[in-house]
């Protein structure tokens, strides 16, 4: 470099006329400074080019690894470790290689675990983009936790599973006191719901309060609100109360909420608020462990220190799929990730593997019947006739014939001469390819069973065996899958009753889904990619009905729930009509509008009646003014609370439907419920 600089200076000097010595000296030094600056700029430019090329290489390697590499190392890790299936083989001239060696390399910080930075050739141009294949539905429904982004989910799932399991190391499930079985009292029905997380929209907890009151007002011991309020000085408006039910029923009730440890009332922060609120208004909290842990409990931690009997049982149970068959249709296929089944359950449906907590409904053996309902359900009228038939107390042919029983291709014949073990509805909306033989799940928001520890233990065995066919995804027993919630509650129920239970042992009943668990759904498929109600004007809505029934029949007008009037339904489930605490518009532009608005109006009416019940004054003896003092432990008595309750009723959106609880459509327009003050000290 110095020789080249000297030659250039000499040639420049020979070409410059020298009038005198001083001028020649000044010209030469000025030229040298100019060329020194040029060399500095050239060196900096070369260094910048090298850095840009290095960044382009890293970007290219990230693209390759994230789109086609299933090896453990991906992205930057792949570059640092030399990973990746495809190696870049680029021809580079010897001059450029030598020039690259001469240039100082910028430092590159790596993780402590990475001790060596592998050299990789630099491409001389951007690679030609290759269109990636579009995955089919089967692969989208499957889960292979091998990608970097999915590894974080696997780590999170394992962490949550461990945390759940070790909660039971020091905690025991609550014991249930047997109900009063006096001959003078009717049987006590267990009503159950589940709470897996506390957070998000406050309205769902309002749903739990409204659901409980809908149970109460249709059970034994309830006095109609008109009678209770007649002697009260409080001015009520009965026109805002529900139109249906509310006259009591034949059976007593007990309300339970099964909580996951992450929503336990023992948690001091906001995550325990939901369970504490439910306790305060009449729900009995039950902590219940998973039947089988999602992931295996580490042996070292499991054996350290004292542990409860529940924890020892979890350790003994192993993990989901611990006894999975080695051969057959449900065995793990070659190349299938060992955690694929567990991650499938973790991500399934609305709530993942915590949906399986609903199975503990079978464990309430102190009750003759147990009913599981989701928060977004509502009881419109008593289910007395159904309970009579299920308990074998009503064999009158006329009563049996009056029951709303489903008569669909997969409905099994029922023997009404003996008690019925389970009553349910099916979720035909989740069927991918409707036909008379397509697998259909049980709808997870409604189930009535005769509790049995034997049945509960069989579900534990099912989870331990993990006989869920994954590739392709055909579900439990290689036949109950391919629909929403198939890996958890909605798929494991039909698998048990139709394949696992000994033949003839159970007597189950599929109910008419327009009467029980009414969701106002369309019995036909839609040209829209998701189920939709029948549009009044298909051109305006942009979709229309297909000439294909979701249950596989030619004619399904007898199950057109979107046209079923609320007065004909017994229970409802707010799915298609959307949640009341979202101030749903009720599917405008479709034939379901009137049905949805009618059901929504009933929900707001039950809330209104509940708040008015809490406003009832107490008499001088300190008891409530009705005969439910044994269960009524919630009241509005603080004047500030009462004022706030009245303010919450001033919503402007369609008061005839929303009863003053909505200012506009959407969850932001909802006016949430005021919690009661409890018993006045």
N, C-alpha and C positions, 0 to 999 in steps of 0.2 A: 504493500500500500504506500509506504514511504517512497519507494523507487518510482512508482507510478506518479506520485505527487510531484517528485523532483523533475521527472521528464516533462510533465505538463507545465511546470513553472518555467523550465528552460525554453520550451517551444513558445510559450506565451511571451517570454522576454525577447526572444529572437524576432517575434513578429511586431513588437512594440517599438516605435522610434524613440531613441534616447537622446533628448536634446541636451540634458546635463545629468550629472550623477545623482543629484537629489531627486529629480523627477523620476528617474529609473528606479531608485530605491523605494519611493512611495508607491509607485505602480505595482511593483512586485509584491510588497507586503499586503497591499489591498486585495490583490488577486488571491493570495494565499488564504486570507480571511474568508473571502467569498467561497472558495472551494472547501474550506473546512466546514462552513455552514451547510454547504450542499451535501457533504458527506454525512453530517449529523442528521440532516433531514432524510437522506436516503436510508440510513441505518434504522431510524425510527419507523420509516414507512415499511421496511422489510419486516421489522418486528411486529408491526400492526397487522400486516398481511398474514403472518404466521398465526397470530392469535385468532384472527377471523376464521382462518381455515380450521384451526383446532375446534372452535365453537361450532362450525358447520359439521365437522365430523361427529361431535358429541350429539348434535341434533339428529343427524342421520342415524346414529346408533340407537338413540332413544326411539325413533320411529320404527326401526327394524325390530327392536326387542319388544316393544309394546304391541306390535301388530302380528308377530308371528312366532315369538319365542315363549315356550312353556318352561324353560329352565328356571331354577331358583333365582338367578341373578338377572336383573332387568334394569333398563335405563342407564343411569350413571354407574350403578353397580356393575352392570354388564360391561361397560367400557373399561372400568378399572380392573376388573378381574379377567378380562379377555373373553367373557362369555358371549353367547349368541350363536345361533345356528349358522348364520351366513357371515362369512369373512369377506372383507373388502380387499380385493386384489387389483390394485391400480399400478400401472406402469409409470414410473417417474424417472426423468432423465438424470444422468449422473451429475450434471452440473448443478441442478436444483437440490439434489441430495447433499452434495458437498456444501452448497451455500447454506442449507438448513443446519448442517452440523456446525458451521462456523458461527451461526447466530446464537446468542445466549437464550436458553429456554426459560420461559416464565415459570415461577414456582406454582405448584398445584397442590392444594391442601386436600388430603384424603382422610378417611376415618382411621382410627387407630388400628382397626382390624386389618386394614388394607396396607400391607407392607411393601407392595411393589406396584408400580405403574407400568402397565404393559404398553409397548410402543405399537402404534397402529398406523398404517399408511394413510395419507391424506388424499381424498378424492379431488380430481381436477375439475369436476363439474357436479352439479346436483343430480342425484339419481332420478330416473324416470319414475313418476308415481305409478303404482300398481293398484288397481281397483280391488279392494278386499271383498271376499265373498259375503253375501248377506246371510246371516245365520237363520236357520229355520226355527219354527216355533218350539220344536223339541229341545234344541240346544239353549234357547232363551229360557225355557222353564227349568233347565238343569243348572247345576252349580258346580264348578270345578275351582276350588280355592287355590289356584296356582299363580294367578296374576298378582302383581305387586299390590294393586288396589284392593284385591280381595283378600290378600294376606292380612291386611289390617283388620278386616271384618272377622277373620278366623281368630286372630289374637283377641279381639274384643269379645267374641262369643265364648272363648275359653275362659277369659277373665270373669265374665258374668256368671258362667256356670260354676266356677270355683267359689265365687262370692256367695252365690245362692246356697251351694252345698255346705259351706262352712258356717252359714247362719244357723244351720241346724245342729252344729256341734255343741251349742250351749242353749238351744231353744227347743222346747217340746210343743207339739200341736195341742191346741186346747181340747179338752174333753167336753162332750156335749151332754148336758143334763137331759135325761129322758123326759118326754112331755107327759103331762098329766093325762093318764089314760082312764079316767073315771068313766063309768057307763053313762053318766048323765051328760057327758060332753062329747061332741063329735070329734072325729079324728083330726089331728093337727097336720096340715100339709106343710112341707118344707119348701120355701121359695129361696132360690139360690141365684146369686150373680157373682161375677169375678172382677177383681180389681188388680191389674197387673202393673200399672204405672199411675203416678199422680202428676199431672202437669198439663200444659196446653190450655185449651178452652175450658173455662169454668162451667160452661153449660152442661157438660156431661155429668157432673155431680148433681146438678139440678135434676137431670134425668133420673138419677138414682132415687132422689126424694120423691119425684112424681110417680115413678114406678112403684115405690113402696106404698104410696097412698092409694094407687089404683088397686093394689092387692088388698089393702085394709078395707076399702069401701065395698069390696065384693066378697068379703069373708064374714064368718059367723061373729056376732057381737056388735057389728056396726049398726048404728042408728042413723037413718037418713039425715042429711044435713038440714033439710027443711025443718025437721022435728027438733034437732039440737039448737038451731038458731032462733026458734020461735020465742023462747023465753029470754033471749039475750037482748041487751040494750044496744048492741052493736048493729049498725044498719048495713045489712048485706043485700046483694043483688043476685037472687037465685038464677036470673036469666043468663048469667055469666058462668054458671056451673055446668058440668057435663050433661049431655042429653041422655046418656045411656048408663045403665048399671046404677051403683050407688045405693042399693037397697039391702046390702048384706048378702050372706050366702050360707050354705049348709055346713061348710068346713072351716075350722080354725086355721090360723096361719102362724108360721114362725119364719122370719126373714134372716138369711145368712149372706154374708159377703166373704168369699174366699179371697184372701189377699196374698200377693207375691211378696217376698221379703223386701223388694225395692219400693214397695208402697205401704209398708207396715206402719201402723200408728205408733210403734215404738221409735220411729225416726223423728227426731226433734225438729227438723227443718220442714220446709214446705212439702217435701215428698211424702210426709206422713199426714198432711192436712186432710186429704180426701177421706182416708179411713177414719180419722177422728170425727169428721163431720158426719159420716154415715153412722158411726156409733151413736152420736148425739141425737139422731133423729129416729133411731129404732132398729138399725141393722145390727146383727150379732157378728162380730169379726171372727173369722176362723183362719189361722195360719196353717197352711198345708204344704208339705214338701213335694217336689216332683216325684212321680212314681219311680222314675229312673233318671239319674243325672244325665244331662246332655253329653258331658265329657267325663272321663274317668277321674276320680279324685286321686291326687298324688299320694302314694303309699306312705312316704315319710311324714307328710303333714297329717295324714289321717290317723297315724298311730301315735302321734305326740299328744300328751296331755289327756285330760278327762274328756269324754264325749258322751252325748245323749244317746238314748236308744234309737231315736229317729236317724241320727247321723250314722250310727253303726248299720242300720238297715240300708241307708243310701250307699254306703261303701260296699255292702254285700250285693246290692243290686247291680253294681258295675257301671255300665253306661249304655246308652241307646245303641243297639246293634252289636252288643258284646257277644251274643250267641247267634249271629247271623249265619245262615247256612253257607257251607263252602261250595256247594254245587246247586244247580237248579236255576230257575228263572229269576229268583230274588237274590242270588249270590252276587258278591261284588265282582264286577267284570274286570278283565285285564286292563290295566291302565287307569282304572277309576281311582280317584284320590280317596284315601282311607277316611277322610272327614267329610266326604261329599254328602252322605245321608244325613249326618248331624247338622251340617250347614243348611241343608234343604229344610229341615225342621225349624232351624233358627230363623230363617227368612220367610217361612210359609205364612200365607194369609195376612190377617191384620196384625197379629200379635206373636207370631212365631211359635216356639215350643211352649210358651206360657199358656197358650190356648188349651193345652192338655190339663191344666188345673181344673177345667170344667169336669173332668172325669171323677173328681172327688165328690161330685153329686151322688155317686153310687155309694159313698161311704156314710151317708146320713141314715144309718140303719135304725135309728130310733123313731123314724117316721115311716108311715106306710107308703107314702108317695113323696117324691121330690121333683120340683119343677125348676129347671134352669132357664133364666131369661137374661138377655143382654140389657144394658142400661137404656138403650133406645127402644125398649119395648113398652107396651101399655096394655093393661087388662081393661077391656071395655065392659064385659059382662061376666058373671060367675061361670066357672067351668064345672059346675056341680054334676051335670049329667055325665060328663066324661069321667070325672072322678068315681062316680057310682059304678060305671061299667068297668073301669080299670080295677076297682077293688072287688068286683064280683058281687056287688050289692044291688045291682039293678039288671034283671034279666028279662024285663018286659020287652017284647019284640017291638012294640011301638017306640019305646025310648031308644032302643038300639038302632032302629031304622032312622030315627030322627038325628042321630049323630052324623056329623059331617065327615064322612069317611072318603078318602081318595079312592077312585076306581080307575087307576092308570095302568099302563103296561107292566110296570114293575111292582105294583101294589100286591102284597101277598094276602091270601085269604086269612081271616081272623076267626078264631074259635071263641065265641062269646059265652060259651058255657063255663069258662074258667077265667081267672083273673088275667089281666093284660100287663105285661112286664114293661113295655115301652110304647110311647106315643110320640110321633115326630112328623115333620114335614120335610119334603125334599127340595133341594135348591136346583130347579131345572134351568135357572138362568145362567148357571156356570158351565153347562154342558157345551163342549166345543163342537161336536158333530152329532146333532140330535138324531136319534133313531130309537125304536122300541127297546133295543138292547144296549144302548150307550150307558156307561157307568154314570150314576147320579149320586152326589153326596147328600148327606142329611144336612138340613139348614142348621148352622151352628148357634143361632140365637134363640132356639126353642127346643126343649127336650123335657119329657116327663118320664120318669123311671120309677120302678120299685127298687129301692136301694138294696144292694147286696155286696158283701165283702168278697164273696167268691168271684163275682163278675169283675170287681175292681182288681183283684189279683190276676185275673186273666188278661186285663189290659196291660198290667205290668209285664207279663210274659211276652205279649205282642211287641212291646217296645224293646225288650231285651233281644228278641229275635230279629227285629228290624227287617221283616220280610217285605220290603218296599222295592219294587222293580224300578230302576233308575234309567237304564239305557236300552230301549226307549222308556220314557216315563209312563209306566202303566199302573203304578200305585201299589197299594197294599194287596198282597196275595197275587200280584201280577194282573189285577183286574179292577181295583177300586182306585182310580187315579185319572189324571188329565183334566181336573176341574179345580176351581178355586178352593183352597184349604184342604186339598187332598192328603197332604202329608201329616196333618194334625187331626183336629176334632172332626171335621166334616168327612174325612176319608176313613178314619179308624172306626167310626161307629158302624157304617154299613159292613165293613170288613168283619167286625166281630159278630154282628147279628146274622149275617148271611153266609159266613164261611167258618168262623172259629167256634161259635157256640154249638154244643151238641144238638143234633137234629131233634126238633120237637120240644126242646127244653123251654124255649121262649115263645111268647105269644105277643108279637108286636103289631102296632097299628099305625098305618100311614094316614094322616088326617088331611082334610081338604085345606090347602094352603091359602084359599081365599077367606076362610072362616077363622082358622087358627094360624097365628103368625102371618097375618095379612100384610103383604108388602106392596100391594097395588101394582103388581108386575104384569107385563104383557105376555100372553102365552105363546106368541109367535116371534120368530126371529125378525131382526130388522136389517135393513141395508146398511145401517150404521155399524161400525166395528164393535160397539158395545150394545148391550140390551137397552132398548128405548121403548117408551110408551108409544102407542099408536098416534101418529100426528093427525091433527084435524085438516091441515093443508100440507101435504108432502112437499110441494114445491117451495113453500115458504120455509119449512123446517129443514129441508135438505136431505131427508131420508124417508123411508116408507117401510111398511111391513112386508115381509116375504110370505109366500104361500107355503110356510113350513112351520109346524108346531114344535115347540121345544121339548115336548115329551115324546115325539116320534109319531104321534097320531095324525090322521088326516084332518080331523075336526076337533078343535080344542075350545070351542065356545063355552063349554061348561066350566072352564077354569080361567075365565077372563077376569082376573082379580082387579084389573084397573077400572072395571065397570061395576064392581061389587060395592053396594052402599054400606057405609059404616054401621048402620043399624043391624046388618046381617052378620057382622064379624064379631068374634069373641075376644081375640087378642090381635094386636097389630105390632109391626116391627118397622121402624122408620129407616128404610134403606133407599128405595127408589124415590120416595117422597122427600128424602133428605131429612136432616135432623131438625127438630123443633127449635133447638137453641142456635141454629143458624138462620132463624126466621125465613124458612124455606118459602119459595114462591109457589110451590105445589105443582110443578111441571106444567106451566102455561103452554098453550098451543097444542095440547094433547087431550085425549079422551079421559086421561087420569086426573085431570085438574080437580073436578068436583070431589072425587074420592079422596084425593090427597088433602085438599082444604078441609074436608069434613073430619078426617083423622087428626090433622094438625089442630083443628079447633077443639077437639076432645082433649088433646094433651094440655093445651093452654087452660081449658076449663078445669081439668083435674088440678093443675097448679093453683088456679084461683081458689078452688074449694079447699085445698090443703092450707093455703095461707089464711083463709077465713077460719078454718078449724083451729089453727094456732092462735087466732085472735080471740077465740072464745074466752070469756072471763072465768075466773075460778070462784067458787062459792065461799061462804064464810068458813066452812069446815076445812077449807084447803084442798078440796077435791074438785075435779073437773065437773062441768055441768052435764056430763053424759056418763054412760056406764063403761066407758073405755078408759077409766082413770088408771087401770092396771097397766095399760100400754102407752097412754099419752103422757109423755115426759117432756114435750116440747111446746113452748108457748112464746108468743110475743107479748111481753108485759112492760118492757122498757119503752117509755114514751118516744124516745129518740128512734128506737127501732120501728115502732109503729108508724111514725111519720115517714121514715125511709121506705117502708112497705107501700104506703100510699103513693109516694113519689114514683116508685118503680112501676106503677100501674097507669102512667100517663102517656104511654106510647101512642103515636099517631097513626100507625099502619093498620088499616082495616080492623078497627076494634071488635067488629062482630066475629072475626076469625082469631086474631092474635090477642084479644082480651086486654089490650093496653101494654103488652110486654115487648112490643117491637116498634122501633122507630123507622126501620127500613129493612129491605131484603139483605141478607148476609149476616154473618156472625157479629159484625160491628154494630148492627142495629138491635141486637138482643139486650134486654135488661135482665141481668141475672137476679136470682132469688136471694133474699136476705136470710141468713141463718137465724134460727130461733134463739131466744134468750135462755131456754131451758126452764127449769123449775125455779120459781121465785123463792129466795131464801127467807 
